């Protein structure tokens, strides 16, 4: 039986595991081929409006940046307990990143800005790689394969998840110090915090305050209460964000209800969506089951994001805006704003305010089972293979190499996990405490961990 060395000893690579790795890598290669074919046949939004090479270059840049955004989040959420003096000299850039991110409530600010960055970059990737017309066959695919990879969009999903998200999350959650030791990570941190500073997402803070009041849990902060200009500037951005959010929701709903969607093949959805909106809001008025309301709203806004890219047609500019403004709206970036606030950050705050209710929800249990089922299929198992290759090429080392267990004897114990760890995890991998994580080089079963 084949074995693989890990931090926990030797893990058996069973034929089933090897098969999952092989099929997942093959699936990724096939997905890449489909994406490239879509781009160079002009069957994506950017490839059609600009040219295929622009779409390919933008896709490559977006995937690389997404991989940094996702990986850095894993590093920054896991590093707060570790004394920065332990890596100050060996990793000066990681030290700069930590000094900025862990000051006051900056980690929360970064996580909010980062959440918008993820959705925006994924949205850009979708504009560059998703088919405008799924009925066009790009590689002579059988109808069933075409339906799964083009109509459903599995090619773009696998391409984005494995290359842009999972690979670096795997490495960054175990090699936190090495991963953040570059100026790209520092630049990404500045961009995320700048996005938060603009106030576009600040309406989420109003939601946070409302949930805190309802739950009776005060908002934890590492900074003094806001007063004077700081107070006015903060709530001014909240009001501005509410106005932006209201405009985004109005544009998307108006586009949905009037049939202004990206795909001509989606026209049959319009009447169903109109009926859904009318029926759901009528039902919301009489329902008292908040869990049911939340599920309906989540489903509704998930569909809204999917259909956020709008094409009103010649001479039908939404609300009579200029052609330039309409061209911007057609790309659907308003979907990224409303999805970040309403379908992502809001639910993270809600889960933080009512953790037991969320964990006790049957919806949470079903979603967990679905997630575990998808992982079992091995559809994204190729990320483990790519992570191992990246680790070797980049020379990433486990954090214990720089922060040995003997640090306790040298007056550098881990800090206590507390408020400075941040209140949002951003929906990705959380970094592991040094010396307490599972292996990077392959998945570990519960039995493996116990035996080790």
N, C-alpha and C positions, 0 to 999 in steps of 0.2 A: 504494500500500500504506500502511495506517495505521501510524503510529509513535507511540511513547510515550517521553517524556524520562525518563532515569534517571541515576543517578550514574555509570554506565559509558558514557553516550552515548545513542544512540537505538536502541531495540529494536523490531524489526518485530512488529506484531500481525497475524499471518496470519489468514486466515478460520477456520482450525481453532482457533487460540487464542481468537479472539472467540466462536466457537461454544461452546467449553468454558466460558468465563466466563458466557455467557448461559444455557446449560443448567444450570450449577451454581447460579446465582442463582435460576433458576426452580425447581430441585429443592429448594433451601432454603426458598423461599416455600411450595411444596407441602407440605414436611415440617412447617413451622410451622402450616399450616392443619390438617393431620392431628392434630398434638399438641393444638392448641386444641380441635378437635372431640372428641378423646378425653376431655379434661378436662371439657368442659361437657356431655358425655353421661354423666358419672359412671363412665367406664370405666377409671379409674386408681385406684391404691390410696388416695392422699391425697384425691382428689376424692370417692371413695365414703365414706371414713371421716370426713372433715371436710366440705368443700364445694368446689365448683369454683373459687371465687374464692381460697380459701386455697391450693389447688394451683397456680393461676396465679401468685399473688404469690410463693409459695415458689420456684417454678420461675424466675421473673425474678430474684429475689435470688440464687439458686444459680448461674445462668448468669453474672451480673455478677461474683460473687465468684470463680467458676472462671476467668473471663477474666483477673482480676487475679492469681490464683495462678499461672496458666500464664505470663502475661507477665512477672511479677516474677522468676520463675525464670530466664527468658532474660536479663533484665537483670543479675541478681546473679551468674550464672555467667560473664558476659562482662566485667563491670566490674573484677575484681580487678587486672588488669595496668595499669589507668589510675590515675595519681596523683590521689587525691581532692582535693588542693589546687587542681587545675585547675577543678573545678566547685563548690568549697566556697561561694563567694559567689553564683554565679549559680543554684545549685540546692541550697539549704540542706537540704531534706528528703531529697533523694537522698544528700547527705553524711551525714545522720543514719542513714539506712538502711545505707549502706556502713560507717560506723563501727561499727555493731552487728554486721552480718553478717560482716564480715571480721576480727573480733577472735578470735584463737585458732582453735578448731575450730567456731565458730558457723555457718559456712556449711554444714558437714556436718550440724549439728543442724537447721538450717533445712530443708535438703533432705529429711531424713528426715521431719520434721513435715509438710512440704509434700506429700510423697508420700501420706501418709495423708489429708491434706485433700482432695487431688484425688479419690482413690477414694471418700471419704465423700460429697463434694459430688456426684460423678457418680452415686453410689448414690441420693442424695436426688432428683436429677433423674429417675432411672429410676422411683422410686416415684411421682413426680408425673406422669410423661408416658407410661410404658409401659402398654400395654393389659392389663387384667385378663383380658379375654376377646377374643383376636384374631379370633374368628369373627363378632363383632358388627361390621357394616358401618356406618361413621360418615359417609361421604360418597358412598355409592352407587358404590363403587369396583369395577372388574372384579375377578374372582377372582384373576388373576395379580398385579395391582397390590396388592391387599389382602395377598396372601401375602408379597410383598417388603417392603412398608412397615409392615405390622402384625405378621404372624407372625414374620418375620425381625427386624423392628424397625429397618429402615433409616431411618424417619422420625426416631426418637429419636436414632439415631447421627449422622445428618447435622446435625440441630438442635444437638446437644451439641458436636460436633467443630468445626463452622464458627463458631458464635456464641460458644461458651465456651472454645475452645482455640486454634484456628489463627489467627484474626484478630489477637488481641493478641500471640501469639508472633511473627508476622511483623513487627509494628511494634516490639515490645520488643527483638528481636534486632538491630535497626538503629538504634533511638532509645532506647538503654538509659538515658541520663541523664535525658531528659525523662519517660520512662515511669514511673520510680520516684519522681518529685518530687511526691508527694502523700501525705497522711496515710492514705489507704486502703492504700497500699503498706506504710507503716510499721506500720499496724495488722495487716495480713496477716502481716508478718514476725514480729510479737510473738505472734500466734496460733500460727503454725507452730512457733516455738521453745517455746511453752508446751506444745503437744501433745507435743513431743519430751521436755520436762522431766518430764512426768507419768510417763514410763517405760512407757507402753502398748506402744511399739514396741521397747523395749530388748532383747528377745530376739534382734533382728536383729544387735545388737552381739556376742552370743555366737556367732552364725553367722559374723560377720566374723572373729572371733578364731580360730575353727576353720579357716576357709578360709585365713587367713594362716599358720597353723601347717602346714597341709597343703601349701601352695604354697611355703613357705619365705620368703615376703616379709613383712617386718615391717610392722605398721600404722603409717602415717605420721601424725604429729600435730604441731600447732604449740603444744601445751601440755605442761607437765611431766608425768611419770607420776603417776597417782592414788595417793594415800597417805591413811592415816587415815580420817577421816570421809568424805572424798570417795570413796575406794575402796569403803568399805562401802555408801555411799548408791547408788553406781553399780551394784554387783552385787546389791544388794537390789532395785533396780528391774528388773534382768535376771530375777531369780527371779520377781518379781511378774508380769512380762510373759509368762514361760513358762507360768505358771498361767492367765493370761487366754487366751493362745493355745491352750492345751490345752482349756480350756472351750469356746472358739469352735469349734475343730475337732470336738470331741465333739458339740456341738449340731447343727452342720451335717450331719455324717455320720449322726447319729441321725435327723434329719429326712429326709434323702435315703433312707435304708434303710427307713423306715417310711411313706413316701409322703406326708409332710407338706410339700407344696410349694405355692407361690402359685397356680399355674395348674391348674385342673381338667383342662385339655387336656393337661397334662404327665404325666398318670398313666401313660401307656404307656411313659414313660422309666424308671419306677421299677425294673422287673425288669431292664432292661438295665443300669441303674446298679449294682444289687446285684451282678449278674454281673460287671460291669467291676471293681468294688472287689475282689471275691473273687479274680478271675482275675489282676488286676494285682499284688496284694500277694503272691500265690503265686509269680508270675513274678519279682517283685523279689527274693525269697529266693534264687533260683538264678542270676540274671543277674550277669554281671561287667562288662557293657558299661554304664558309668556314663552315657554319652551317651544310651543308650536309656532308662535309668531316669529321667533328668532329663526327657526328652520325655514319658514317660508321666505323671510326677508333674505336670508343667506342664499337660498336657491335663486330668488329673483335677481339679486345683484350679481350672482355668478353668471347668469344668462346675459345681463346687461353688459358686463365686461366683454363677453364673447362677441357681442354684436355692436361693440362701441365704435368700430370703424365704419364710417358712414359715407354714402355716396348719394346725395340728394337728386342728382340729375341736372341737366343743363337748365339754367334759369330758375332753379328752385333753392337758392341759398337759404339756409335756416335763419329765420328772423330777419331776412333781408341784409345779412352781413355782406361785406365786400368779398370779391372773388379770392383775394389773398387770405382773408380770415377763414373763408370756407375751405380753402385748400388745407389750412392748418387743422381745422376741425375734422376734415375727412380722414386724417391719420388716426384719430381716436385717442389722442393722449389724455383727453378728459376722462376716459375710462380708467387710466392708470391712477388719476387723482382720487376719483370716487371709490375705486376698488381698494386702494391703499387705506383710506380712512374708514369706509363703511364695512368692507369685507375682510379686513386684515387687522389693523391696529385696534379698532373698536372691540373685536372679539378677544384680542389678547388682553386688553384692559378688563373686559368682562370676566374672562377666565381668572385673572388675577384677583378681582374683587369677590368672585363667587367660585372659588376653586372646587369646593365639594359638590356644588350643584352641577358644575360642568363635568366633573369626573363621574358623577352618579347618573349622568344623562345616558339613556339608551343610544342616542345618536353618537355620542363619544365612543361608546363600546362598539357600535357597528363600524364607525370609521377606523377604529383601531384594528378590528378584524380585517377590514378591507386592506389597510396598509400592510399588515403582516402577511396577508394572502398575496399581495403584489410582490412583496420582498421574497416570499417563498418561490415564486415563479422564476426568480432570477433575472427578470427583465432588465434590471439595472446593475446586475452583479459585475458587469464589466468595469464598473467604477473602481472595484477593488484591484483589478489588474492594472488599470491606468494609474491608480494612486501609487501602487508599488513601483511602476516605471518612473513616475514623476519623482518619487522619493529618492530613487537611485540617481536620476539625472541631476536633480537639484541639490543633492547632498543633504537632504533634511535629516536631522537627528532627533531622536526622542528627547523630550524635555529633561529627562533624568540625566542626560549627558552633561547638561549645563547646571541643573539644579538637583544634585544628588540627594539621596535620602539622608546622608550625614549632615545636611544643612541644619537639622535640629540641634546638633551638637555645637554648631557655630553661631548660635543666636540668630538664626534666620528661619524661624518657624513660619508655616503658612498662616496668613491672616484668616480671621474668622469670616465665613461667608456672611455677608450682611447687606445693608442697603446699597453699598457701593458696587455690588455685582450688577445692578441694573434691574429694571422692572419689566423689560421686554426682552424676550429671547430672539425675536426676529424670525421665528419659524424654521430655524435650521438646526444643525448640530450644535450642542453646547460643548464647550471645551471641557476636557476632563482634568480633575485635580492631578497634579504631578504625582506619578507613582501609583495611581489608582485606576488607570484606564485599562481597557482590553487591548488586544493586539491590533496593530494596523494592518499587518500583512495578510490577514484573512479573518473571516467571521468566526467567532468563538461561541460554542454552544454552552448552555448552563453547565453541562457535565464537564466540559473542558475546563471551565473556570473553577469548578469545585475540585476537580482532580489536581489542578495546578496549585 
